Amino acid sequence: MVWAGIKDPALQPIYDKVAAGARLNRQDGCTLFETPDLLGVGRLAQTVRERLHGRKAYYIYNQHINYSNICVNGCKFCAFGRKAGEPGAYEMSLPEIFEKVEARAHEPITEIHIVGGCHPDLPLVYYLDMLRGIKARRPEVHLQAFTAVEVAHLAQKAEMSVPDTLAALKEAGLGSLPGGGAEVFSPRVRQSLCPEKLSPEGWIEVAQMAHRLDLNTNATMLYGHLETVAERVDHLVRLREAQDETGGFLAFIPLAFHPANTGLSDLAGPSAIDDLKTLAISRLMLDNFPHIKAFWVMLGPKLSQISLCFGVDDVDGTVMEERITHMAGAQTPQGLTRAQLQALIREAGCEPVERDTLYRVIDA
Amino acid sequence: MNGPDNGLPEKLAAGARLDASESCRLWDLDLLTLGAAADQARRRLNPGNRVTFVIDRNINYTNICTSGCRFCAFYRPPGAADGYVLDWEALAAKLTELKAHGGSGVLLQGGLNPDLNLAYYLELVHFIRGFGLAVHGFSPPEIFYMAGQNHLSLADLLRRLMAAGLSSIPGGGAEILVDRVRQQISPHKCTSSQWLEVMAAAHRAGLKTSATMMFGHLETREERIMHLFKIRDLQDDTGGFTAFIPWTYQPGGTHLKGEALGAVEYLKTLAISRLVLDNVPHLQVSWVTQGPKVAQVALKFGADDFGSTMLEENVVAATGVGFRLTRQEIDTLIRQCGYKPRLRDHRYNLAVSSEQ
């Protein structure tokens, strides 16, 4: 067993299931989180990763736009959100956003990733015009915009149903939804960290409505704060059940909690062992999710590279300007070049594949 | 499993000594396989869940150096406007601060400075010892240079430094112990056999030393293995090495330039070091070059030592890589991974009554 890289005998039954391609249950999930055998968990996840993707590792040439940090939610784990009028609060006008898009018009960007807060005043037309204006400037670019939380907020402000809101956004150029705002589904944790935020049921509902409108979405989990192992596993199982129903999730992205400048700055944040385990266990539990992504802005390029040997098949993209994690003290660079991403992937023993949002291969 | 077989799996499982060709074949194994084997070797040499570290600071008494190594962003040539030799007052302040932080010793290194004489070095060691701090000082290139400048044999020089209070010798300046590489990156530094000669003399004089390897520049993977074998062979003779510390070349601000090596190659090299160096007790992570998170992962790839608090570090910092950690942060980083932090001194003796 040691040579196979699995030392903890408690992992044997899970190994058997993984070898047989069988689904893991909640208890398996907890066992995986509790074992000290990090490399054993990694080996199991690699079995699945290699079955699905071989040695391929994906990246995307993308641009991030965080249009505003003004947010009514006030989540404790967030260093980005500000109330309107608070120092550091900002919102970009549409011309400012278009300027950012135009500034990079010469680059082979295939996706623009747009996320902000739940703004108290901006009307739906701001969002629709944003999408239309970007599309007019770069029609070929896929717009991955607005988390389920923002979409539900927009719908409520506009006094429209979520499906009608999504349809209007889609009409204006929305291509898919990012996976943010899921946090941890546990009501216990949310009660103390983000009581104002869209409920887990609401989050899943928006994602599933998007899927029914033929919009793909991603999913995330913010971990490493107050949640228990069982609560993490529950989060994964609920996502798996939702995916069984609608099948529209593309990638799962575990997000490591960054404590600096948040309401939880006394916490240490997750260890690297926890980061790698969480990624690997996500690969194992989410058997119906095509991709597991390490968001290098949060994990750092080094740990993201290591994660490619722990079940991960996607490292996100070039990014260039990201505010949410950097305001929480992330020391990572603002962007990586295509060559840097390719080298990072190759050095991990994988084959770099540039993709678009829908994981179609781009000839880079 | 992954990679070629040829009996290597059995040898690794049994913890048997690897020959050069087997060691070179380790590169073909995947990261997780290497990690699992290295972790087993670590547990054989260092059973239990202890991870050690030392409270110290790196004091660089001078940055003036005639060596002019192409990978170094720290040195200044003699006569440069920003060259320095630390004055006694500044040194005393650093030592007082270190004492206040509970430090047990100083990592003392500088450059090959033609204006400093033996009396200075002896006074320097004596001065630091006066603060009740151990002196883990002078890498082999410095010792070799000092011996030459002062027309002393290595044994005589070491005897005098020990009499002044030198406690142990850091393993710096090893870079890659292959002269093909040294010729290109540090032509004016002592050769690999001279480096080993200093260490052999130190061990015979009763001084413990560490050993380092700076990799990820012009060397091949095979040359890294050659480096490990030179350390292992000397260790078979003298047994004086306490720990091995591999770290990656940081290109910022250097003449050599290039790209820094990634974390996967670092972990593979670390694990292979653990597997090849079956006779060196400890393996140290390099958080100063890898950052705290990769350092945590490194504990699963054979490392059992977290290095030091480095209240002060100037050499790596000169390349623009600026990771800093406090004692408390190191303690937390170790605990978070399920290990027990223990303070040690520079000779790898555990601190008495350290209840952390």
Contacts between the chains, C-beta under 8 A, distances in Angstrom:
chain1	res1	chain2	res2	distance
A	2	B	13	5.9
A	2	B	36	6.1
A	2	B	37	7.7
A	2	B	40	6.2
A	3	B	1	5.7
A	3	B	9	4.9
A	3	B	12	7.4
A	3	B	13	6.0
A	3	B	33	7.4
A	3	B	36	7.6
A	4	B	1	6.0
A	5	B	1	7.7
A	5	B	32	4.7
A	5	B	33	5.8
A	5	B	35	7.5
A	5	B	36	4.2
A	7	B	36	7.0
A	36	B	338	5.5
A	38	B	300	5.2
A	39	B	32	5.2
A	39	B	35	4.9
A	39	B	36	5.0
A	39	B	39	6.9
A	39	B	300	6.1
A	40	B	36	7.9
A	42	B	32	5.2
A	43	B	32	5.2
A	43	B	36	7.9
A	46	B	32	6.6
A	268	B	332	5.3
A	268	B	336	6.5
A	270	B	336	8.0
A	271	B	293	7.7
A	271	B	296	5.3
A	271	B	333	7.1
A	271	B	336	3.7
A	271	B	337	5.5
A	272	B	292	7.7
A	272	B	293	3.8
A	272	B	294	6.8
A	272	B	295	8.0
A	272	B	296	4.0
A	272	B	297	4.8
A	272	B	337	7.8
A	273	B	296	5.9
A	273	B	297	6.9
A	273	B	300	7.0
A	273	B	336	7.2
A	273	B	337	4.9
A	273	B	338	7.5
A	274	B	336	7.5
A	275	B	293	7.1
A	276	B	297	6.7
A	299	B	293	7.8
A	300	B	291	6.7
A	300	B	293	6.2
A	301	B	262	7.8
A	302	B	262	6.7
A	302	B	263	3.7
A	302	B	290	6.7
A	302	B	291	6.3
A	302	B	293	7.1
A	302	B	294	5.0
A	303	B	263	6.9
A	303	B	293	5.1
A	303	B	294	6.6
A	303	B	297	7.3
A	305	B	262	5.2
A	305	B	263	5.2
A	305	B	264	5.4
A	306	B	31	7.6
A	306	B	263	5.3
A	306	B	264	5.9
A	306	B	267	6.7
A	306	B	294	7.2
A	306	B	297	6.0
A	308	B	264	7.7
A	309	B	30	7.0
A	309	B	31	4.5
A	309	B	32	6.1
A	309	B	264	6.8
A	343	B	259	7.2
A	343	B	262	7.5
A	344	B	262	6.1
A	347	B	261	7.7
A	347	B	262	4.3
A	347	B	264	5.6
A	347	B	265	5.8
A	348	B	31	7.7
A	348	B	262	7.4
A	348	B	264	4.7
A	349	B	30	6.7
A	349	B	31	7.3
A	349	B	264	7.2
